[in-house]
Amino acid sequence: MKKVSFAEFGGPDVLRLIDAEEPHAGPGRIRIAVRAAGVNPVDWRVREGQVLGAHPTVLPSGVGLDAAGVVDEVGEGVEGVEIGDRVFGEGADTYAEFAVLSAWARMPEGLSFEEAAGYPSVVETALRVIGQVGVRPGETLLVSGASGGVGSAVLQIARDRGIAVIGTGGAANQDYLRGLGALATTYGEGWVERVRGLGRVDAALDLAGSGVIPELVALTGDPGKVITIADLGAPEFGVRFSGVAGSVPDALAEAVDLIERGRLHIPVEKSYALTEAAQAHADSRAGHTRGRRVVVVRSDA
């Protein structure tokens, strides 16, 4: 099968499309014929060797956590899923023609494979950080870097829970953020004053890693009310870096519920072929994403 791999840590240029042995579903796992794989910032952080503590990596290594596809092997002890089912979920080495998933759910009706591949890690992360930051219904959450995949999920989940959101993003994404129910403002010079003008901030999330941790602490008045998923230096300011996933099966179940109730939709900004994985990583690292980026593995996705 075809698979994206890297044999050394480095930039996007270390990625190679190789011929590899097909993986197989062990106990408690399923294998899918991958239709599409989600592109997440953690993918290029792993490739660069940034997060070896949370993601031990043995070289050569595959790439990717999220995928959507069709079940073609069911491991021992697995119930409730059959060969031919359309599923989305999380596993390993998903930028490939076949991948083994450790957590999955049936795709909601009406969702394409490309769309579905963009949900697993993003929704798990969004649910996790909303819980960790301790924001409650009736309070206001500030989201720095709100227009990407996690931000898009946070805004919609918060709205569903009765939490008001202020979102910062680029000038081109202001209408997008407002469409997701946020009070929106741009980042850049004067952004703290603009946020203060929109109201009180009870808690804050840093999703972009753009060096704003001190300002978020000042806006909330408490480093314990700030969580980051992108700034590795945040602990210097007493702010928690959230990098360890919670229950992916629970997150997928909640994602299905939200999608089926029409409360969650994350658009696909751009799709890439397997041969374009390096460009997908470069674009993801550059930021300014509106929604999700995905790698399309099969043309029937």
C-alpha positions as CSV (number, residue, x, y, z in Angstrom):
1,M,0.0,0.0,0.0
2,K,1.0,3.7,-0.3
3,K,1.8,5.5,2.9
4,V,3.4,8.8,3.9
5,S,6.4,8.3,6.1
6,F,9.5,10.2,7.4
7,A,12.9,8.7,8.4
8,E,14.3,11.8,10.2
9,F,12.9,14.7,12.1
10,G,12.7,18.0,10.2
11,G,10.7,20.1,7.8
12,P,7.9,19.1,5.4
13,D,10.6,17.9,2.9
14,V,11.4,14.9,5.1
15,L,8.0,13.4,4.2
16,R,8.0,10.6,1.6
17,L,5.3,8.6,-0.1
18,I,6.5,5.0,0.1
19,D,5.3,1.4,-0.5
20,A,4.7,-0.2,2.9
21,E,3.3,-3.4,4.4
22,E,-0.5,-3.2,5.1
23,P,-1.3,-3.0,8.8
24,H,-3.9,-5.4,10.3
25,A,-6.5,-5.1,13.0
26,G,-5.4,-6.6,16.3
27,P,-7.6,-7.2,19.3
28,G,-9.9,-4.3,20.1
29,R,-9.1,-2.6,16.8
30,I,-10.5,-2.2,13.3
31,R,-8.8,-1.5,10.0
32,I,-10.3,0.8,7.4
33,A,-9.7,1.4,3.8
34,V,-8.9,5.1,4.3
35,R,-10.9,7.6,2.2
36,A,-9.6,10.8,3.9
37,A,-7.2,11.7,6.8
38,G,-7.4,14.8,8.9
39,V,-4.4,17.2,9.0
40,N,-3.7,18.3,12.6
41,P,-1.0,20.6,14.0
42,V,0.2,17.6,16.1
43,D,1.1,15.9,12.9
44,W,3.8,18.4,12.0
45,R,4.8,18.8,15.6
46,V,5.5,15.0,15.7
47,R,7.4,15.2,12.4
48,E,9.6,18.0,13.8
49,G,10.3,16.0,17.0
50,Q,8.6,18.7,19.2
51,V,6.3,16.4,21.3
52,L,8.3,13.3,21.9
53,G,7.2,13.1,25.5
54,A,3.5,12.9,24.6
55,H,4.1,11.1,21.2
56,P,7.1,8.8,21.4
57,T,8.2,8.3,17.8
58,V,10.3,5.5,16.4
59,L,11.9,6.3,13.0
60,P,10.9,5.6,10.3
61,S,7.4,6.7,11.2
62,G,4.1,7.1,9.6
63,V,2.0,10.3,9.9
64,G,-1.5,11.1,11.0
65,L,-4.1,10.3,13.7
66,D,-7.5,11.0,12.2
67,A,-9.3,9.3,9.4
68,A,-12.6,8.3,7.8
69,G,-13.1,5.3,5.7
70,V,-14.8,1.9,5.2
71,V,-14.2,-1.0,7.7
72,D,-12.4,-3.9,6.0
73,E,-11.1,-5.8,9.1
74,V,-12.5,-6.3,12.6
75,G,-10.2,-7.3,15.4
76,E,-10.9,-9.9,18.1
77,G,-13.3,-8.7,20.7
78,V,-14.7,-5.9,18.7
79,E,-18.5,-5.6,18.7
80,G,-21.0,-3.2,17.1
81,V,-19.2,-2.7,13.8
82,E,-19.1,-4.7,10.6
83,I,-17.1,-4.9,7.5
84,G,-18.4,-2.3,5.0
85,D,-19.5,0.2,7.7
86,R,-18.5,3.9,7.1
87,V,-16.7,5.2,10.2
88,F,-14.5,8.0,11.4
89,G,-12.1,7.9,14.2
90,E,-8.5,8.0,15.5
91,G,-5.6,5.6,15.2
92,A,-2.1,5.8,13.8
93,D,-0.4,6.4,10.4
94,T,-3.6,7.5,8.8
95,Y,-1.9,9.2,5.8
96,A,-2.1,5.8,4.1
97,E,-4.4,3.6,2.0
98,F,-5.1,1.4,5.1
99,A,-5.0,2.3,8.7
100,V,-5.8,0.7,12.1
101,L,-8.2,2.7,14.3
102,S,-8.3,2.4,18.1
103,A,-11.4,4.6,18.5
104,W,-14.2,5.1,16.0
105,A,-17.9,5.8,15.5
106,R,-20.3,5.4,12.6
107,M,-20.4,8.4,10.3
108,P,-23.5,10.5,10.7
109,E,-25.8,10.6,7.6
110,G,-25.0,13.3,5.1
111,L,-21.4,13.7,6.2
112,S,-18.8,13.1,3.5
113,F,-15.6,11.2,4.2
114,E,-13.6,14.4,3.8
115,E,-15.7,16.2,6.3
116,A,-15.7,13.3,8.7
117,A,-11.9,13.0,8.7
118,G,-11.7,16.5,10.1
119,Y,-13.6,15.9,13.4
120,P,-12.0,13.3,15.7
121,S,-9.0,15.0,17.3
122,V,-10.5,18.5,17.0
123,V,-13.7,17.6,18.9
124,E,-11.8,15.7,21.5
125,T,-9.4,18.6,22.0
126,A,-12.3,21.1,22.1
127,L,-14.2,19.1,24.7
128,R,-11.1,18.6,26.8
129,V,-10.0,22.2,27.0
130,I,-13.5,23.5,27.6
131,G,-13.7,21.1,30.6
132,Q,-10.2,21.9,31.8
133,V,-10.6,25.7,31.8
134,G,-13.7,25.4,33.9
135,V,-16.0,27.8,32.1
136,R,-19.7,27.5,33.0
137,P,-23.0,28.4,31.2
138,G,-23.6,32.1,31.4
139,E,-19.9,32.9,31.5
140,T,-17.7,34.2,28.7
141,L,-14.8,32.3,27.1
142,L,-12.1,34.1,25.1
143,V,-10.6,32.0,22.3
144,S,-7.4,33.2,20.8
145,G,-7.0,31.8,17.3
146,A,-10.6,30.8,17.0
147,S,-11.1,30.2,13.2
148,G,-9.2,26.9,12.9
149,G,-10.6,23.4,13.4
150,V,-10.4,23.3,17.3
151,G,-11.6,26.9,17.5
152,S,-14.5,26.2,15.2
153,A,-15.5,23.3,17.4
154,V,-15.0,25.2,20.7
155,L,-17.3,28.1,19.5
156,Q,-20.1,25.7,18.5
157,I,-19.8,23.5,21.6
158,A,-19.7,26.5,23.9
159,R,-22.8,28.0,22.2
160,D,-24.6,24.6,22.7
161,R,-23.8,24.8,26.4
162,G,-24.9,28.4,26.9
163,I,-21.4,29.8,27.1
164,A,-20.7,33.1,25.4
165,V,-17.5,33.3,23.3
166,I,-15.2,36.1,22.2
167,G,-13.0,34.9,19.3
168,T,-9.9,36.5,17.9
169,G,-8.9,35.8,14.3
170,G,-7.7,37.4,11.1
171,A,-9.6,40.2,9.4
172,A,-10.8,37.8,6.7
173,N,-12.3,35.5,9.3
174,Q,-14.4,37.9,11.2
175,D,-17.7,37.1,9.5
176,Y,-16.9,33.4,9.8
177,L,-16.5,33.7,13.6
178,R,-19.7,35.7,13.9
179,G,-21.5,33.0,11.9
180,L,-20.4,30.5,14.6
181,G,-22.0,32.7,17.3
182,A,-18.9,34.5,18.6
183,L,-18.3,38.1,19.3
184,A,-15.3,38.6,17.0
185,T,-12.3,40.8,16.9
186,T,-9.0,40.9,15.1
187,Y,-5.6,40.1,16.7
188,G,-2.7,42.5,16.4
189,E,-2.0,45.9,18.0
190,G,-4.7,46.9,20.4
191,W,-6.4,43.5,20.5
192,V,-6.5,43.5,24.4
193,E,-8.4,46.7,24.5
194,R,-10.8,45.5,21.8
195,V,-11.5,42.4,23.8
196,R,-12.1,44.4,26.9
197,G,-14.6,46.5,25.0
198,L,-16.6,43.4,24.2
199,G,-17.1,42.4,27.8
200,R,-15.8,40.5,30.8
201,V,-13.6,37.5,30.2
202,D,-14.1,34.6,32.6
203,A,-11.7,32.1,31.0
204,A,-9.4,31.9,28.0
205,L,-8.0,29.4,25.5
206,D,-4.9,29.8,23.4
207,L,-5.2,27.7,20.3
208,A,-2.7,29.5,18.1
209,G,0.5,29.7,20.2
210,S,1.1,33.3,19.1
211,G,2.8,34.5,22.3
212,V,-0.3,36.0,24.0
213,I,-0.3,34.0,27.2
214,P,0.6,37.0,29.5
215,E,-2.3,39.0,28.0
216,L,-4.7,36.2,28.5
217,V,-3.7,35.9,32.1
218,A,-4.2,39.6,32.5
219,L,-7.6,39.5,30.9
220,T,-8.8,36.6,33.1
221,G,-6.9,37.7,36.2
222,D,-6.0,34.1,36.9
223,P,-3.5,31.8,35.2
224,G,-5.6,28.9,36.3
225,K,-8.4,30.1,34.0
226,V,-6.2,29.9,30.9
227,I,-5.4,26.8,28.9
228,T,-3.1,26.5,25.8
229,I,-2.7,23.7,23.3
230,A,-0.1,25.5,21.3
231,D,2.4,27.4,23.5
232,L,5.0,25.1,25.0
233,G,6.4,28.0,27.1
234,A,3.0,28.7,28.8
235,P,4.0,26.9,32.1
236,E,6.4,29.8,32.8
237,F,3.4,31.9,33.4
238,G,1.5,29.3,35.5
239,V,-0.7,28.3,32.5
240,R,-1.4,24.7,31.8
241,F,-0.4,23.2,28.5
242,S,-3.0,20.6,27.5
243,G,-1.5,17.9,25.4
244,V,-2.8,14.5,26.6
245,A,-6.0,13.3,25.0
246,G,-9.0,12.3,27.0
247,S,-11.6,9.7,26.0
248,V,-11.7,9.7,22.2
249,P,-14.7,7.3,22.1
250,D,-16.7,9.6,24.3
251,A,-15.7,12.6,22.2
252,L,-16.8,10.8,19.0
253,A,-20.1,10.0,20.5
254,E,-20.6,13.6,21.5
255,A,-19.5,14.7,18.0
256,V,-22.1,12.4,16.4
257,D,-24.8,13.8,18.7
258,L,-23.9,17.5,18.0
259,I,-23.7,16.8,14.2
260,E,-27.0,15.0,14.1
261,R,-28.7,17.8,16.1
262,G,-27.3,20.4,13.6
263,R,-25.2,22.0,16.3
264,L,-21.7,21.3,14.9
265,H,-20.3,21.7,11.4
266,I,-16.6,22.1,10.7
267,P,-16.0,23.1,7.0
268,V,-13.1,21.7,5.0
269,E,-11.0,24.6,3.8
270,K,-8.7,22.6,1.6
271,S,-8.1,19.0,0.5
272,Y,-4.8,17.5,-0.6
273,A,-3.7,14.3,-2.3
274,L,-1.3,11.9,-0.6
275,T,1.4,13.2,-2.8
276,E,0.8,16.7,-1.4
277,A,1.2,15.8,2.3
278,A,4.3,18.1,2.6
279,Q,2.3,21.1,1.3
280,A,-0.6,20.2,3.7
281,H,1.9,20.4,6.6
282,A,3.4,23.6,5.5
283,D,0.0,25.2,5.1
284,S,-1.1,23.9,8.5
285,R,2.0,25.3,10.2
286,A,1.4,28.7,8.6
287,G,-1.9,28.9,10.4
288,H,-4.8,31.1,9.3
289,T,-7.0,28.0,8.6
290,R,-10.7,28.4,8.4
291,G,-12.1,25.0,9.5
292,R,-10.1,21.9,8.5
293,R,-7.5,20.6,6.1
294,V,-7.7,17.0,5.0
295,V,-5.7,14.5,2.8
296,V,-7.8,12.6,0.4
297,V,-6.5,9.1,-0.1
298,R,-9.1,7.7,-2.5
299,S,-10.9,9.6,-5.2
300,D,-14.3,8.2,-4.2
301,A,-14.0,10.2,-0.9
